């Protein structure tokens, strides 16, 4: 193989593909990316056996070929190269990388030893703008469970219907749901691994092009003109989470998201080992309180508008901050749904995003 390629483009490709490279010592080949010529372009691929990523680049191809090359080493080298153009040639699984002022040799492996990444043979069931995909998943990803004890909770639930797409995630302590109104071709639910969503969000960056979604057996494909992510789907039954979301609220307080966030961060200094703060709302304002026998206590007030009667509730401040950072509006609506029932956050005047926090015992 002999190719000449733009250094910046290779760097961009590695930023996407390198992140999933496995440190699996039992399968050293997974510590590599594969560089391969294909249909007049260069394809850089990686996999950890659960996620596969392909990234295509334009290049000058003098000779077809492929090689598996250590991902971390190659990425570190490319990130520090100053030349605009990089020429890569291979011979007996050794990659010779030449730039304007350097000559480098990296020992690789046969590309044929690299696991096969499934190919997408199906037509897309929906095509969405990158910004909508980002919104759909970034709003809920932090609420997915970190534990694999219940695999379905370590994923993001997605329901595609002919008129809308709903994404949701929960770790049993808080829950987030995002709704996007978009026409589709299927009525189907699935659970996508949290790690896949994290890599997809990272790959999207500030992209604006369309992303095509396709299904094949127990896999989902996210494809653009220059990259593709394929992932297994989690086999399991997702909890009937909608039953947890109260249909009505008893009281609602509308206030500044930024001011509330500042108050919660300040109050967090005085919380106990369970990270608890108390929220109190009445006609005199919205109060954020925290108390610690060893540190002291704090009482902060945030102005706003109360609808219906006063209320008080204790919650984990970390979960509250996670919800506030997702709210896209300057004002946030906080709904009290009853003693022992969840606290609900909405962007002001919007119901397409719902964030629920289970209360702590006060």
N, C-alpha and C positions, 0 to 999 in steps of 0.2 A: 504494500500500500504506500502511495505517495500522495499527500494532500497538502495544500496551502490554505490556511484558514485565518480569519481575523481573531486576534487575541481577545478582544472584548467580547466577542460572540461566544468563544469557548468558555470564558470566565462566567458568562451569564448561564450557559448550559450546565456547567458544573455546580453553580450555586443552587440549581434545581435538583440535579441528579445525585450529587454527592451526599445530601443530607440523609438519605435512606440507606446508605451503604452499611452493611452489617459488619459487626466486629466478631462474628461467629468464627471461632477458632477451628471448629470442626469442619467448616466449609470455607477455606481461605479464599476461594474464587469469588465469594460474595463481597470481599473487601475491594473489589475492582469495579471499574466501569469498562464497558466495551465501546470501542470506537470502530465504526463500520461504515463503509461506503454503501449507499443504497439509492438507486434511482436518481443518480446525479447529485445527491446531497450526502452529507456526513451525518450519521446518527450516533449519538452518545446515549448509552443505556445503563441503567442500574436496577437492582432488585434486592429485596431482603426476603423474598419468597412470599410475602404477603402483599407488597406493593411493587409495582414495576413502573419505571418512568423511561420514556423515550423522548429525546430532544433532537430535532433536526436542524442542521445548519447548512447554509450555502458555503461552498468551497470550490477551489480549483483542484480537480481530481486528475492526477496524471496516471495513477495506477490504482485499481480496485484492491480491496483487502480489508482485513480486520485484525484487532488485537485487544486483549484484556489487559488493562493497565491499573496499578494501584491507585485508587481514587484519591486518597488523602495526599499522597506524594505528588500526583499529577496536578491536583488542584492548588497545592501550595506553590508549585513551580509556576503554573500559569498566572496565579495572582501576583507574582513578583516579577513577571516578565514585562519589560518596558516597550519592546518592539510591537509595532502594529500587526505585523504578519508573523505567523508561526508555520513552519513546514514540518510535517510529521511523516517519517518514512519507517517502514517496518521490515525486519528480516529475522526469521527464526524467533519470533515472539519477543524481539527487542525493539523498542520504540526509540528512534533517533529523532530528536527534536532540535531543529535549528532555527535561530532567530538572526536578526541583523548582526548581533555581536556575541552570540553564544552558541555552543554546540553541547547537547546533553544526550545522555543515553539512559533510558529507564528500562529495567528488566520487567517484562510482562509475562503473560500466560496465553495459551491458545484460546481464542474466542469460542471455539467449539465446546470447551469445558464449562462455559457460562450457562446457567439455567435459561431455558427458553421462556421469554416473556409472551404471554398470550396475545394473539392478534385479534383485533376487532373486526368481525366479519358482518356485523349487523348495522342497520341504518339507525341513526339517532332517533330517540323517542321524544326528545325535546332539545331545543337550542336556546341558550340563555346568554345574555351579556355577562362579561366577567364581573362587572360591578354587582349584578344581581346575585350571582353565585357567591361572591364575597359576602354580601349582606345576608344571604340565606344561612350561611354556615358560621361566620364570625360572630353573629349575635348569640349563638347557642353553645359553641364549642367549649367554653370554660365551665359549663354546667355538667358536662359528661364526667362520669366517674373515673377516678384515677386507678381504681382497683379493678383487677380482672376477675374477682370472685364471682361477679355476675357479668359475663361477657357482653350481654346486650346493653347494659348500662355504660359500658366503656365505649359505646358507639353513639352515633347521631341518628336518630330516627327521622326518616323522610317519607312523606306521603305525597305522591304525584297524583293529581286528579285532572280531569279535563279543563278545570277553570282556575285551579290554584295549586301552589306547592307549600306544604307545611314542613318545617324542620323543628325538631325538639330534642332536648337533652336534659337528663336529670341524674343526680347522684343520691337521690332520696332526701337530701336536705334542702335543695333548691332546684328549680326547674325553669327552663327558658324555652319559649316557643316563638318562632318567626314565621309569618305568613307572607307569601308573595303571590300576587294574582297574575297568573300567566296561563295561557292556553297550552294544553299538552295532548299527547296521543294515547296515554295509558292511565289506568286507575290502579295504582300499585304502591305498596309500602315496602320499605327496606331499611336495614340498619347498616350504616357505613362506619367502619372503625375510626375512632378518634384520630389515630395517627395519620390515616389517609386524609382526613379533613384538614389536619394541621399542615401536611405537605401541599395540599391543593391550595390553601390560603397563601402559603409562602410562594408557591409557583405563580399564582395570579399577580401578586405584587400590585403594580399600578396599571396592569393591562386593561384594555378596553374592548378587545375583540370578543367575538362570540365563542362560547364553549358548547360543544356538542356532547350530549350524554347518551350513552348506549349501554345495553345490557346483553350479557352472554352467560348463560347458565347462572352460576353463583358469583358473577363478577360485574363490576361497573367500570365504564370507560369515560374519562373526561378528556376531550380532544380539541385541539386548536390546529392551526395550520403548521405550527412548529413544535408543539409538544403534546404528549399523551401520558396520562396517568391511568393505570389499570389497578384495581384493587379487588380483593375478595370481599364479599359481604358477610356480615355476621349472621350465623344461623341461629335463630332464637325468636322468642315472642316478646315484643316490647310491651311494657306495662301500659294499661289503659290510662295514660297520664291525664287525659282530658277530664276524667272523673275527679281529679284532685283540684282542678281549677274551679273555684267558686263562680257561680253564674251571677251573683249579686254581691254588692258590698253594703256594709252598714254605714261607713263614713269614708270620706275621701279628703285628702289634703293635697293641694297643688302648691308647689314651691320651686325655688331655683335649684336646679340640679347641681350647679357648681357650688353654691353656698352650702347645700346639704353635704356634698362630698367633702368639702373643707372641714365642716363640723364633725363629720364621722371620723375623719383622719385624726383630728385633734383629740376626740374622745377616746380613740383606740389606745392612746398612751396610758389610760387609766383602767383598761379592761382587765378582767381576771383571766385565768388559764383557759377558759372556754370562749374567750373573745366576745363577751356579751356586752351589748349596749342596750339601753332602753329608749324607746321613742314614745313621746307623749304629745298628743295634739289636742288643743282646746281653743277657745275663742281668743286667748291671749297669745297664741303662736304655736310653733312646732319646736319641741325641745328634744335635744339629744343628750342623754345622761349616761355617765359611766362611773363606777365606783370600785375601788380596790383597797382592801384593808391595809395593804403595805405601802401603797403609793398615794392615795388620796381620792378625790372625786372631782368631777367636772359637770357643769350644767350649761349647755349652749342653746341658744335660741335662733331659729331661722324663720323669718316672716313668710306668710303665705295666706292661702284661702282655705278655710275649713267648710266642708259640706256635711251637714247632719251633726250628730253628737260627738263629744270628745272620745278619745281612745288612748290606750297605752299598750305597748307590746315590746317584748325583748327579743332581739335577733342577734345573729352572728355578724359582726361588723364587716368581716371579710366578704361574706356573701353579699351584703348590701353594697359594698364598693364595687364588686364585680358586676352587679346589676346596673349601677349608676353609670359606669364607664361605657356601657353599651347604648344607653339612652341617647338618641340623636338630637333631641330637642333641648332647648335651654331650660324648659320647665318640665318637671316630672310629677306625675300623679301617683300618690301612694294611697292604696285602698285597704281599709281595715275590714275584714270579712267575719269577724267574730272571735271570741275568746278561744284560744287553742287552734284557731284556723289560720291558714297562710296569709302572709302579707303580700300584696300584689303591687308591682310597679308597671306603669305604662308611660310611654312618651305622651306629652300633653296633646289631647285631642286625637290620639291614634290608638287603634286596637290591633294593629298588625303585629305588634311585639308585646309579649307578656312575660314578665319575670316574677317568679313566685319564690318566697322564702318561708320555710317552716319556722314557727316561733320557738324560742327557748323557754324553758320554765323559769319564770321570774321569782 
